[in-house]
């Protein structure tokens, strides 16, 4: 509007100026040819003015269009970045957003499950979710888009740096009525909301007091547990009240028992159609690992260990551990004994490359523990066992077991294993033939502890706590004598626990 008014003013001004000049020229000359150029000049100036004003209007329109396009935002394809450990595909476990939701940086977008760990993917941008590329339980490939996000500014799309964080990143913060901060992920917050739980009432065990999924589950179990009703004290009545009839001296005849002959069970053949289930997650990973394990020529070694002294020692240590808030099983002692034996026989803590040309002796004892989780067999590892005490190992083992039960083991927990132990005794096994997980060269399977008769030094029978162990070693690298010597040293630490003192640093 202002441009139009300016144009009209310029036209009127020029018109008045040239009108005055034209009147003077007409008064001074009666020749019509001398007057005509004035009209020509006036039209020329008006045409130039119109051209300049039109150019200015066009520029203003272009600037206005550019400004509006920036406000509309830019659509970004948020792609699944490389999680590491050679992972090329994941399974979508849960979406935390839907089309139309507004997200901010570090907000959780979805939770995915690889063949090794579950990971929470967080947002890199501020904007609005426009499209989800996968359904729940679908397979997403690394490098392919997960969601479309319309950002508020094109400056956010200069370079796409997709960071894959674990569940504790993208944590939401809320405040209770008393002003105390409560940290929790959207998945945990949703779980608490579905069970009518106030997060402020749940004690968080995560980093900076964050409420984890297992914290909510423990709180829910404690709330649903039946409260024991106090037993009412017995009221002593007079033995023979006057108004009560005397009890009969003879016992009543025993009731007749009617024997019902049971019919043999009827075995029915299940009906239905065969189902084809695609291999995903842990099951698919086991196929790959076991296929690679078949290339290893294993060497088996089995032995029996008398852990009677260890059983008595653990009873005392368990009380001390409970005072520190630690649950102490036999496994931390087995792990520490293995680490001490690996210091004497480091070849069992090595790895062989795929070309079988180089053997790498690992400086850290990252001992993996085979766990039976709801998602299948997983092997998280306790890092740098050579620098940890038995109580430190027990605390870390408790943490890994809690994460395994809740399906929250991270990539860091499941990577870097250099030596493995499997406690088949926890489910009643005695012997096993453990499979070596490449690139490791050795693994052990520990059986259950049984009370069996044995002979002492004088030939008398005694009660002993016996445990069996089964070792598997890569025979390309480890010979039988080395495996036997390592097992004997590990056995000595367990049969005579006081020998720990000679090797601890």
N, C-alpha and C positions, 0 to 999 in steps of 0.2 A: 504493500500500500504506500509506504514511504517512497519507494522508487517511482511509482506512478505519479505521485504528487510532484516529485522533483522534476520528472520529465515534462509535466504540464507547465511548471514555472519557467523552465528553460525555454520551452517553445514560445510562451507568451512574451518573455523578455526579448528574445531574438526577433519576434514578430514586431514588437513596438519599436525596436531600434531601427530595423530596416524599413518600417513604415515611415518613420520620421525622415530617414535618408531619401526615401523615394519621393516624398512630398517636396523636399528641397530640390531634387534633380528635376522634377516636373516644373517647378516654378522657375528654375534657371534656364531650362531648355524646353523648346516646344517640339523637339525631334523625338519621335517615338522610339527610334532605334537606340537612342542613348538611354532610354528608360528600361528597355527589356532586360539588359544584363543584371539589373538589380533583382528582378524576379528570379533569375537563374541562380544568383549568389545566395539568395535567401533559401531557395529549395535545396541547394547543395549543403548549406550549413545545417538545415533541418534534417537532411538525410544522414549526415555524419553524426549528428547528435543522437538520432534514433538508433544508429548502428552501435555507438558506444554504450548507450543505455541498455540496448538489447543484449550486448555482450556481458554487461555487468549482471543483468538478470539471470543469464544462463549460468554464469559462474556461481552465483548465489544458490541456484537450484542444485548444481552439482555438489557444492559443499554441504547443502542440507541433506542430500541423498547419501553422501558418504557418512555423515554423522548418524543418520538413521540406521544404516547397515551395521555400524559398530554396536548400536544398542540392541540389535536383534540377536547377537551372539553367534558363536561358531560351533558347529556340530563336530564333536571329537569322538573317534572310535577308540575306546579304552581297551587295550589289548592285554592279554595274559603274558606277563613277562617270564623270564627264565627263573624258576625257583631254585635251580641248582641240582647237584647230585645226579645229573643226567636225566632228570624228569622231563618227559616230552608231552605228557597228557595228564589231566586230572579229572576227577568226577565232581560235579556240582552237588554239594550236600545241602546247602540252604542259601536262599536269597534274602538279604536284609533290606532290599529296596525293590520298588516296582516302578513301571513307567509313570512319570508325573511327579515322583518324589524329588525334593531338592536335597542335594548332598553338598557337603563341604570337604575340604582337604582332610585326609586321615579318617573320614567316616568309613565304617565297614560296609562293603558292597555285597560280598558273598563269602561263604566258607567252602573251600574245596578240599578234596582228599586225593592225595597222590598214593603211589604204592608204598610210600615210606612214612608220610606224616599228613596231618591236617593243617591247613594254612588259611588264615583270614585275609582276604584281599581288601585293601583299603583304597579310597579315592585319592586321585592326584589333583583333582580340580574342584572348583566351586561351580555348581551349575545344576541343571535339571536332567534327570534320567529320562531318556526318550525311548530306548529299546533295550530289551534283554535278548541276547543271542542264543541262550540255552535254557532248557528246562531243568528241573531238579532231577538228579541221577543221570543227567546227560554227560557225555565226555567232551571236555574242552581241550583244545590243543594249544601248546605254547606258541605265542606269536599271532594267534588268531583273536579277533575282537570278542570281548565279553559283553560290554554295554556301549550304548551311544549316550554321550553326555553333551548337552548344549551349555556351553560355558557363557559367562556373562561378559567376557572380554576376549578379543582375539589375541591379546598379549599372552594369555595362558597357554596358547598353542605353539609358542615359539619352538619349544623342544619338549617332547613327551618323555618324561623320566618316570617309569612305572616301578614303584617300590612294592615288593611283596612282603608284608609284615605279618607277624604272628598275631595270635588272638589278643594280646594285651595292647597292641597298637590300636588306634582308633577308639579308645575308650571314652565312653560318655561320662560326664560328671553331673551329678545331681546333688541337691542339698536337702537334708532332712529338716524337720521343724526346728530342731535345736541348732541348726547351722552347720552340722558336721557334713563334710563332703563324702559322697559315696561314689566310688569308681567301679564301673562295670561295662562290659561290651553290650551291644544291642541284643545279642543272642541270650546272654545271661539275664538281661533286663526283661526280655520277653518270657523266659522261663519263670522268673519270679512273678511276673504279672499273671501268667496263666494259673499259678498256684496261690495267688493272693498273698504273696510274701512281700513285706517291705524290706528293701535292700538295706535300710539303715539298721534293721534288726539282725542282719547276717554279718558275722565276723569274716572279713576278707583275709585270705592268706596269700594273695598275690603281691606283686611289686607295688610298693607305696600303698598297701592296704586294699588293693583291688579285689573285688568280689569275683571269684571264679565260679565256673559251672559246678565243680565239685563241692564248693562251699554251700551253694544253694541246695544241692541234693542232700548233703549232710544235714542241713537245717530242716529240710522237708522230712527226712527220715526221723530226726529227733522229735519233730512236732507230731508225726503220725504214730510214734511209738506209744503203746498203751501205758498209762501211768499205773503203777502198782497200787492196788487198794489196800489200805492198812487192815491187817487182820484183827477182827474183833476178839477181845479177850473172852475166854470161856467163862461162863457163869456157873459156879458150883451150886447145884441144887441139893437139897436134902436127899440122903440116900433112900429113905423109905418114908415118904410123907404119909400122914394118917389117911388122907382122902384118896390115895393112889392104891390100886389093887396090887397085891404082892406079885412079884415076877414068878413065872413058873420055874420049878426046879429042873424039870426035864427039858432037854433041848428039842425043838420042833424037828420033825423028820425032814431030811434034805429034799429039796425040790427035785423032781424027776427031770432029767435032761433029755430032750427030744433030739435024736440024732437025725439030721437031714442029710441025705446022700446027695453030694454035689455031682452035677452033671459035668462031663468033660467039656472044656472050653471049645467053642465053635470057632474055627479059624476061617475067617472070611478073606477072600482075595480083594485087595483094594482095586477099585474101579477108577477110571479116569484116563486121561491122555498124558503121554510123555511131555515133559517140559524141557525146553532148551533155555539155559541161563547163561548169558555171556559172562566171561571172566572179567572182573573189574578189581581195581584197588589192590589189596593185599594178595588176593588169590592170583591175580595176573602177575604180580611181582614174584610170587613163589615159583610160578612156572619158569620165569626167566632165570631166577637164581638157581633153582634145582637143575635146570638144563645145563647151566654153566658148571655146576658142581659135579656133574657126571664126567667131566673131562679130567677130574682130579683122581689119581690113584690113591685111595685111602689106606692107611695102616691102622689097625685096631689094637688097643691095649686095654686090659681090664684088670682090676685089682680090688681087694677087700681091705677096709680100714676099720680099726677098732677106735671109735670116738667116745669111749666111756668117760675119759677125763674131760673131754671137750663138753660133753653133756652136762657134767657137774659144774664146770666153769661158766657155761652159758647161763645157768640158773642164777648165778650171782651177778653176772654182768647185765642180765635182763632187768633186774631191779634197779640198778644204777642208771641204765638207759631210760627206763620209764620216768625216773626223776628228772631227766633232761628232756622229756617229751619225745623220745625216740623209741620206736618199736624195733627191737633187736631180734632178728632170726639168726639161723646158722649161716645164711648166705653171705653176709658181710665178712664173716671170718673165713669162709672158703675163698672169697675174692681176694682178701688181703694175703692169704697164704699163697695163692696162685701168683700174685704180683711179686712176692719175695722169691718164689722159685724162678720166675721169669728173669730176675736179676742175675741168676746163675746160669740160665739157659736162654739167652736172648733170641736164639734162632726161632723159638716158638712164638715170638712176638714180632715176626717179620711178615713181609708180603712179597709175593712173586708177581712180576709183570706178565701181561698177556703173551708176550713173545718168549717168555721163559728164559730171558737173558740176564736179568738183573734181580737181585734180592735186596730188599730195603729193610734194614733193621730199624724198627720204630723206637724212638726215644721215650714216648709216652705209653703207659699201660692203660689203654682205653678198653676196659673189659666189658664186653657185651653180655647182657643177661636175657635169655630167651623168656618171653612172657606170653602167656595164653590170655589174650584180650578178647573182648566181644567182637572185634573186627578180624581176628585171626592171630597168627603167630607174628610177633614183632620182637626185634632185638635192639632195644636201646642200650646205650653204653654209659658207664661211669668213667668220666675222664680223669686222667692223671692219678690213677690209684696209687702209684708209687709214692705220692706226696700226701696221701690221706690217711687218717687214723681209721680204726674200725668203726667208731661212732660217726665219723664223717661219711664213711661209705654207707652206713645204715641210714643216715638222714637222706642222702641222695637216692638210695634205693627206694625209700618210702615215697619220695617225690615222684619218681618215675612210675612206680606202681599206681599211684593215684591218677597220674595223667593217662596211663595205659587203660585203666578201667573206664575213664571218661572219654577216651578217644581223642585226647588232646596232646599226644606226643608230637613234638616239633621236629623239624628236619635236623636241627642241631643235636637233639637227643638220639636220633637214629643213624647218625653218620659218624665216621671216623673210628669204627671198631677195629681193634688190632688182635683181640683174643676173646674167645667166647666160652661161657659156661651155661649149661641148661640143667635146671633142677627138676628132673622128671619125678623125683621123690615126692614132690608136693601133691601129685595126683596118684600116688601109689606105685609108681614104677620102680623096678630094681635095676635092670640092665637096659641099655639102649645102644643104638649104633648111630651116634650123631653125625650129621652131614656137615662137612666143612663149607663155610660160606666164603667164596673168593672175594677179595684176594688174600684172606687169612690162610694160615697154614695149619691151624690146630683148633680143636674144640673139645670140651669135656661135658659129659652128662653125669649128674650126680643122682644116685638112687636114694630111696627112703632109708631111714635109720630103723633097724630092727633089733629087738632084744633076743639074742640067741645064745645057746650054751657054747662055751669055748674052754679050752684047757689053759691053765696058768703055767708058770715056770716049774712048779712042783708036780705037775701032772693032774692037779685037781680041777674038777669042772667048776666054772664060774659063770656068772651072768655078765654078758658083754653087749654093748651097743655097737652093732655092726652096720657099716654103710659101704655100698659098692659104687665104684666109679668106672666109667667107660670113656676112653679117649679115642679120638680119631685125628690122624695127622697126615699131612701131604707127604707121601713117601718119595716124591721127587726131591724134597728138601730135607726132610727129617728121617733119620734112620731109627730103627727099633730101640737101640741102646740109649739114644738121647731121650726118646720118649719115656723109657722106663726110668732113667735117672731123674728126670723131671718129676715123674709121678711119685717116686720114692721120697724125694725131698718134700713135696707137697704133703704126702702122707705123714712124714715125720712131724711137720708143723701141727697137724691135726691130732695125731695120737699123743703127742707131748706138747701141749700148748705153751709150756714155759719156754720152749726153744724160740718162740717169737721174740723174746727179749734179746736174744743174741743177734738177731738180724735187723731189728727196728733201728732206724736212724733218728 
